[in-house]
Amino acid sequence: MPAQRDDSQAHGSAPVHITVDRAHAGGPQHAIKIRARDVNVFYGDKQALFDVSLDVPEKAVTALIGPSGCGKSTFLRCINRMNDTIPGATVRGRIELDGEDVNDRAIDPVILRGRVGMVFQKPNPFPKTIFENVAYGARIHGLTTSKSELEALVETSLKKAGLWGEVADRLHQPGTGLSGGQQQRLVIARAIAVSPEVILMDEPCSALDPIATARIEELIDELRNQYCIVIVTHSMAQAARVSQKTAFFHLGKLVEAGPTGEIFTNPRDSRTQDYITGRFG
Amino acid sequence: MLTWIALLALFLFSGATYAFGRHKAQRLASTVKSGSFHSLPGYHGSYVALWAGLPAALIVLAAAMLGGRMEAALLRADPPAAVSALTPQGQNVFYDDARALAHGSQASETVYAGDLKTAIEAKAAQAKRLEQLIQYGALAAGVVVGLAGLALAYPRIGPTFRARNRVEGWIAVLFLACAVTAILTTVGIVGSLVWESWRFFQSVSPVDFLFGTQWDPQIAMRSDQYASKGAFGAVPLFAGTFLIMMIAMLVAAPIGLYSAIYLSEYANPLTRGVVKPLLEILAGVPTVVYGFFAALTVGPIFREAFNNLGALLIGGPLDSLGIYLSQVQNQMALVAGAVMGIMLIPFVSSLSDDIMNAVPHSLRDGSLAMGATRSETVKLVVLPAALPGIMAAMLLAVSRAIGETMIVTMAAGLQAKTTLNPLDTVTTVTVQIVTLLTGDQEFDSPKTLSAFGLGLTLFVMTFILNVIALRIVQKYREQYD
């Protein structure tokens, strides 16, 4: 197995990341929100992830990059245990959210997914009204006690997702009637509404046009002050624009992870170098 | 017999012309630059064979199908005086007998004497001549047309002739003919339904039929009560049909829907692979088997259960109910409805399962990722999204329940009653159609014709249900494509 470089190992037992993103240079130190150790994932007999260890910082955007089929989405789905829903998938290793192993029997995946929200590749608003889409999580988790409280929650969530101005006058129309970019922001509002600590985004812009993409990227930048965001992306430019930390996956292995600025200007592994310069992938 | 020999000969002839045409095309193709011959030799052969075989085959087939009618019409062309003196019915019998005599089939028992005897012998001889004339005429026409087709098609073979496109055209015509057959058959069925119903509605007013509350077609057998008012009131039949349909849907809708939810949302692929085919075996059981299952197994069990329950209640505060229950019979709406419901389960479940599987997986993922449980996801996301399709599946099941015959014939009874009591014996539209039309019946009495009235009404109802259901399904499909 080729030498696997992960700075969490390099830092020893107390890995603390300092992001050196230009926008954030000299910013606060970020505590570790998610700590993954030796994660292996199998789909049936096929191994999709090999001993992945990665630290994800709090209140920052971590980008997972790599060619198709490299396991970055698989890793993402480990964090909120969405791999449980795939028949034949097994996850081994530790993934700690605030020090607790998410795969522990004591952890209820339903509660976990309330803490770790997810945004998918294709916008997937439910076939309900815009209001009901955002209210969905609050309703199933019983987060609000009165109608006015629920309305306030929907409003603040839509405002945080930057969609309020566009839909305030048509909250009771179907969410599926919005444009692709609006749908994706609606889905983000839906995820925010349950006050998650972590938001996972699986190629959130791959189905969107450049303008909608720019809008989502702005939104991600605004949200990173409040949430720990992990984003899978195929666009290296996007990773460079929105993230503070970048992890490069290749063939199911984590090749290299570090501050985004460093990965893009001075990668330590030749495969990372090849990928970001467009030689493969 | 002659027709079959002629068709076989035509087939061989057409096969020979295929080889013939193909050979010519091959020979010509070898003389020109490769690729400049428009169609492959096989297409030239097929083109020639089609022209040589098909029109001639159509002539032979037409003669076989219409020859009898032509013969009968020609036979009547110059009637002898003795025959003209007969009544129209008598004439019909006379000509039928003449033809029967000529072709050696069973004639009526009418005795012909004198002029009529001479006449019938003459006509029989004429019928025999006509038959031969038509057969050989058709054969000769077939030969001429076949040869003409060959003579027309064969010289056309050449480098620039587009045999491939022409053959394509013939194939399109063939498919069109098949499609038209199905459509024409439907039109014919509907036409006969409408025609016979029209005859029925001439003796019984549609208002009395549709809104009358008394169904007793037997009364009309007596001439003093001929088409008496109220005897053909279809309300009790539709009430019975409705009652049994409701019971069937009360069984089939929840069980079918829930098993569909289990199959599409909960079952792992292994379970699904076992359970789904097992469930679909239910759909393969012939309805007559369900019928005797209902009549011989379920009926007695239900009767016994109700009788025992009734015996317990007698003497108590519910005495009269007890007496009623202890007298319940084998045949009741509940038995027919329940068994029909079981028959409909695979129908509902397999349609609903398909519809729920069409709900995009991303919606389920979205809901699960929000921290919803599986059942919350089903209830709040999958079912609402699939609801139109599930409604359509239910409507299709309803239309099957309305049209189902065998189970109700065997298990529901024959008494026409307007009741909502599931323990009572009721009868349905389909059962009445069966009893009206089976056995030896006159086809001009309102009693028999009323079956067509019922059939037409039933057809209109199920047709409307199916149209609504298919519309819903279509709309729903568009939503997710």
Interface residues (C-beta under 8 A of the other chain):
Chain A: N80 M82 T85 P87 V110 I111 L112 R113 G114 G117 M118 F120 K122 N124 P125 F126 P127 K128 Y136 G137 R139 I140 H141 V187 R190 A191 V194
Chain B: N268 P269 P360 S362 L363 R364 D365 G366 S367 L368 A369 M370 G371 A372 T373 E376 L380 V381 P384 A385
